[in-house]
Amino acid sequence: MSSIWVAAAYACAVGLSIALLHFFRARAWYWHVISIGLALALGLTPMPSQWIGPGEDLAIGSVFVFLVVWGAAAPLFRQHRAVHP
């Protein structure tokens, strides 16, 4: 598999997570913690033999990157509440 496909898939995962955070803002903190936990579980879980291959690795890696970026970048996209005097 070409490294351009890998870079494009991971860039799309990062772009999608940042776009979702930009348009919908950060949700409750526990959703983002759960997202990072799911990413770690996905990354540390051994995959079945049917799921071993370049395409499957790319798909699982893209989901991992999406979950980590969406979870970790949430503090940068909090809603700021206006304080009225």
Secondary structure, 3 states (H helix, E strand, C coil): CCHHHHHHHHHHHHHHHHHHHHHHCCCCHHHHHHHHHHHHHHHHCCCCHHHCCHHHHHHHHHHHHHHHHHHHCHHHHCCCCCCCC
